Amino acid sequence: MDWWIVLIGTLASLAAGISTGIGALPVFFMKDISEKVLDLLLGFAAGVMLAASAFSLLVPALNLPTSEGGGVWIVCAGVIAGVIFIALIDKWAPHKHFVKGPEGKVSKRLAATWLFVIAITIHNFPEGLAVGVSFGLGEDNIATGVVVAMAIGLQNIPEGTAVAMPLLKEGYTKKRAFLIAAATGLVEPIGAFIGVAAVSIAKFFLGFGMAFAAGAMIFVVADEIIPETHREGKIHTRLSTYGIIAGFVIMMFLDNFLEPFLANFF
């Protein structure tokens, strides 16, 4: 097991998670942010996640040799497993969304703050996992992991804003809203460590692991983010759609342009 790869993958995910705090900084300078802008930001984050799932996880997984878990059947199984995993957590873990309200086995003993934190944690764990397994390609493909970490960090910035500003509207202080938003990103290194350690120990899990992370992220986008920005009564869903497309295109460009460039340095 290459422990230095595990370390790099975990640190890269930590950097991506910190980006959530960067996105939360506007709470100190703004009292409010329009719902229109929030939906645009969430749409952008969704587009980045979709492109990262496709180009940085699923395509490489499909191209892996069978000894490393490649092949369409393994990849399909991984996607389905990732979806089921997050769906079960979403069903049973007590959490609360700003618009959809409480979900899971909500207990009255849990403060609303913690319900919000759990909801964002459910979203962020598969993102950390995605960074971790992308580093599992080994020292010859570190550029892939770096690009995925950059992608997750990029989408975490608007996500941090989208978390902190509504908390401010809910009555939290600026400091508390910032700290909660920043803390939600710190779960990502945990997911990254699990992902990179698992695929480093057992290479034949690599393809399955990449597909698992992709399936989990796609579920979050399809079940949570897009419905949040396209819920009934919205008058600016088209703007959110443009945000999704912009995020997808930018991530597609980064994956196909930046990764070969970074490969020259790693």
C-alpha positions as CSV (number, residue, x, y, z in Angstrom):
1,M,0.0,0.0,0.0
2,D,1.4,3.4,-1.0
3,W,0.8,5.5,2.1
4,W,2.1,8.6,0.5
5,I,-0.7,8.3,-2.1
6,V,-3.2,7.9,0.7
7,L,-1.8,11.0,2.3
8,I,-1.9,13.1,-0.9
9,G,-5.4,12.0,-1.6
10,T,-6.6,12.9,1.9
11,L,-4.8,16.3,1.9
12,A,-6.2,17.1,-1.6
13,S,-9.7,16.3,-0.3
14,L,-9.1,18.5,2.8
15,A,-8.2,21.4,0.5
16,A,-11.4,20.8,-1.5
17,G,-13.4,20.7,1.7
18,I,-11.9,24.0,2.9
19,S,-13.3,25.6,-0.2
20,T,-16.7,25.3,1.4
21,G,-15.5,27.7,4.0
22,I,-14.3,30.1,1.3
23,G,-17.8,30.0,-0.2
24,A,-19.3,30.8,3.2
25,L,-17.2,34.0,3.6
26,P,-19.9,36.3,2.0
27,V,-22.0,36.0,5.2
28,F,-19.6,38.5,6.8
29,F,-20.2,41.1,4.1
30,M,-23.8,40.5,3.0
31,K,-27.1,40.3,4.9
32,D,-28.9,38.3,2.2
33,I,-28.5,36.7,-1.2
34,S,-31.3,36.3,-3.7
35,E,-32.9,33.0,-4.2
36,K,-32.2,33.4,-7.9
37,V,-28.5,33.6,-7.3
38,L,-28.6,30.7,-4.9
39,D,-30.3,28.5,-7.6
40,L,-27.7,29.6,-10.1
41,L,-24.9,28.6,-7.8
42,L,-26.4,25.3,-6.9
43,G,-27.0,24.6,-10.6
44,F,-23.4,25.3,-11.3
45,A,-22.3,22.9,-8.5
46,A,-24.6,20.2,-9.9
47,G,-23.1,20.5,-13.4
48,V,-19.6,20.2,-12.0
49,M,-20.6,17.1,-10.1
50,L,-22.2,15.5,-13.1
51,A,-19.2,16.1,-15.3
52,A,-16.8,14.9,-12.7
53,S,-18.8,11.7,-12.3
54,A,-18.8,11.1,-16.0
55,F,-15.4,12.1,-17.2
56,S,-13.2,11.7,-14.1
57,L,-14.8,8.6,-12.6
58,L,-16.9,6.5,-14.9
59,V,-14.9,6.8,-18.1
60,P,-11.6,5.9,-16.4
61,A,-13.3,3.1,-14.6
62,L,-14.7,1.6,-17.8
63,N,-11.2,1.7,-19.3
64,L,-9.5,-0.1,-16.4
65,P,-8.4,-3.7,-16.9
66,T,-10.5,-6.4,-15.3
67,S,-7.8,-7.0,-12.7
68,E,-8.5,-3.6,-11.3
69,G,-12.3,-3.8,-11.5
70,G,-12.8,-2.5,-14.9
71,G,-15.6,-3.6,-17.3
72,V,-19.1,-2.4,-17.9
73,W,-20.8,-4.9,-15.6
74,I,-18.6,-4.0,-12.6
75,V,-19.0,-0.3,-13.3
76,C,-22.8,-0.6,-13.6
77,A,-22.9,-2.6,-10.3
78,G,-20.8,0.1,-8.6
79,V,-23.1,2.9,-9.8
80,I,-26.1,1.1,-8.5
81,A,-24.4,0.3,-5.2
82,G,-23.5,4.0,-4.7
83,V,-27.0,5.0,-5.4
84,I,-28.5,2.5,-3.0
85,F,-26.0,3.5,-0.3
86,I,-26.8,7.2,-0.4
87,A,-30.5,6.5,-0.8
88,L,-30.6,4.4,2.4
89,I,-28.6,7.0,4.3
90,D,-30.9,9.7,3.0
91,K,-34.0,7.7,4.0
92,W,-32.9,6.8,7.5
93,A,-30.5,9.5,8.7
94,P,-32.3,12.4,10.4
95,H,-31.7,15.6,8.4
96,K,-33.4,18.7,7.2
97,H,-33.5,20.6,3.9
98,F,-34.2,24.3,3.7
99,V,-37.2,23.8,1.3
100,K,-38.1,20.1,1.4
101,G,-38.1,20.1,5.2
102,P,-37.2,17.2,7.5
103,E,-36.4,13.7,6.1
104,G,-35.4,10.4,7.7
105,K,-36.1,9.4,11.3
106,V,-36.2,12.9,12.7
107,S,-36.0,13.1,16.5
108,K,-37.4,16.1,18.3
109,R,-34.3,15.9,20.5
110,L,-32.1,16.9,17.6
111,A,-31.6,20.6,17.2
112,A,-32.4,22.1,13.7
113,T,-28.8,23.1,13.3
114,W,-27.7,19.5,13.5
115,L,-30.3,18.4,11.1
116,F,-28.9,20.9,8.5
117,V,-25.4,19.7,9.3
118,I,-26.3,16.0,8.7
119,A,-28.0,16.9,5.4
120,I,-24.9,18.6,4.0
121,T,-22.7,15.8,5.4
122,I,-24.7,13.3,3.4
123,H,-24.0,15.4,0.3
124,N,-20.3,15.9,1.0
125,F,-19.2,12.4,1.9
126,P,-19.5,11.0,-1.6
127,E,-17.5,14.0,-2.9
128,G,-14.7,13.1,-0.6
129,L,-15.0,9.5,-1.6
130,A,-14.7,10.5,-5.3
131,V,-11.5,12.4,-4.6
132,G,-10.0,9.4,-2.7
133,V,-10.8,6.7,-5.3
134,S,-9.5,8.9,-8.1
135,F,-6.1,8.9,-6.5
136,G,-6.3,5.1,-6.4
137,L,-5.2,5.0,-10.1
138,G,-1.7,5.2,-8.6
139,E,1.4,7.4,-8.9
140,D,1.3,7.3,-12.8
141,N,-2.2,9.0,-12.7
142,I,-2.0,11.5,-9.8
143,A,-3.1,14.2,-12.3
144,T,-6.6,12.6,-12.4
145,G,-6.9,12.8,-8.6
146,V,-5.7,16.5,-8.6
147,V,-8.3,17.4,-11.3
148,V,-11.1,15.7,-9.3
149,A,-10.1,17.5,-6.1
150,M,-10.0,20.8,-8.0
151,A,-13.5,20.0,-9.4
152,I,-14.9,19.2,-6.0
153,G,-13.2,22.3,-4.5
154,L,-14.7,24.4,-7.3
155,Q,-18.2,23.3,-6.7
156,N,-17.8,23.5,-3.0
157,I,-17.4,27.3,-3.2
158,P,-20.9,28.0,-4.4
159,E,-22.2,25.2,-2.2
160,G,-20.7,26.9,0.8
161,T,-22.5,30.1,-0.1
162,A,-25.7,28.2,-0.6
163,V,-25.4,26.7,2.8
164,A,-24.3,29.7,4.8
165,M,-26.7,32.4,3.5
166,P,-29.9,30.5,4.2
167,L,-28.6,29.7,7.7
168,L,-28.2,33.5,8.1
169,K,-31.8,33.9,7.0
170,E,-32.8,31.3,9.6
171,G,-31.6,33.5,12.3
172,Y,-28.0,32.2,12.9
173,T,-25.3,34.6,13.6
174,K,-22.7,35.3,10.9
175,K,-20.0,33.5,12.8
176,R,-22.1,30.5,13.4
177,A,-23.4,30.3,9.9
178,F,-19.9,30.4,8.6
179,L,-18.6,27.8,11.0
180,I,-21.4,25.4,10.2
181,A,-20.9,25.8,6.5
182,A,-17.1,25.4,6.8
183,A,-17.4,22.4,9.1
184,T,-19.6,20.5,6.6
185,G,-16.7,20.4,4.1
186,L,-14.4,18.7,6.6
187,V,-16.2,15.4,6.2
188,E,-14.8,15.1,2.8
189,P,-11.2,14.1,3.9
190,I,-12.8,11.2,5.8
191,G,-14.5,9.9,2.7
192,A,-11.3,10.5,0.7
193,F,-9.2,8.5,3.2
194,I,-11.7,5.6,3.1
195,G,-11.7,5.7,-0.7
196,V,-8.0,5.9,-1.4
197,A,-7.1,3.5,1.4
198,A,-9.6,0.9,0.2
199,V,-8.5,0.9,-3.5
200,S,-4.8,1.1,-2.6
201,I,-5.1,-2.0,-0.5
202,A,-7.2,-3.9,-3.0
203,K,-6.7,-2.7,-6.6
204,F,-9.4,-4.9,-7.9
205,F,-11.9,-2.7,-6.1
206,L,-10.7,0.4,-8.0
207,G,-13.3,0.4,-10.9
208,F,-16.1,-0.5,-8.5
209,G,-15.0,2.2,-6.1
210,M,-14.9,4.9,-8.8
211,A,-18.3,3.9,-10.1
212,F,-19.7,3.7,-6.5
213,A,-18.6,7.3,-5.9
214,A,-20.0,8.5,-9.2
215,G,-23.3,6.8,-8.5
216,A,-23.5,8.4,-5.1
217,M,-22.8,11.9,-6.5
218,I,-25.3,11.5,-9.4
219,F,-28.0,10.5,-6.8
220,V,-27.3,13.7,-4.8
221,V,-27.6,15.8,-7.9
222,A,-30.7,14.1,-9.2
223,D,-32.5,13.7,-5.9
224,E,-31.5,16.8,-4.0
225,I,-29.8,19.6,-5.9
226,I,-31.8,19.7,-9.2
227,P,-35.2,19.3,-7.5
228,E,-34.2,22.1,-5.0
229,T,-33.5,24.5,-7.9
230,H,-36.5,23.4,-10.0
231,R,-39.2,23.0,-7.3
232,E,-42.8,24.0,-8.1
233,G,-43.4,27.7,-8.2
234,K,-39.9,28.7,-9.3
235,I,-39.8,31.4,-11.9
236,H,-36.2,31.2,-12.7
237,T,-35.6,27.5,-13.2
238,R,-34.1,28.2,-16.6
239,L,-31.3,30.2,-15.0
240,S,-30.5,27.2,-12.8
241,T,-30.4,25.0,-15.9
242,Y,-27.9,27.4,-17.5
243,G,-25.9,27.0,-14.3
244,I,-25.9,23.3,-14.6
245,I,-24.7,23.5,-18.2
246,A,-22.0,26.0,-17.4
247,G,-20.7,23.8,-14.5
248,F,-20.7,20.7,-16.8
249,V,-18.9,22.4,-19.6
250,I,-16.2,24.0,-17.4
251,M,-15.6,20.7,-15.7
252,M,-15.5,18.9,-19.0
253,F,-12.9,21.4,-20.2
254,L,-10.8,21.1,-17.0
255,D,-10.8,17.3,-17.3
256,N,-9.8,17.2,-20.9
257,F,-7.4,20.1,-20.9
258,L,-6.0,20.4,-17.4
259,E,-5.4,16.7,-16.7
260,P,-3.0,16.2,-19.6
261,F,-1.2,19.4,-18.6
262,L,-0.8,18.4,-15.0
263,A,0.4,14.9,-16.1
264,N,3.6,16.6,-17.1
265,F,4.3,17.6,-13.5
266,F,3.3,14.4,-11.7
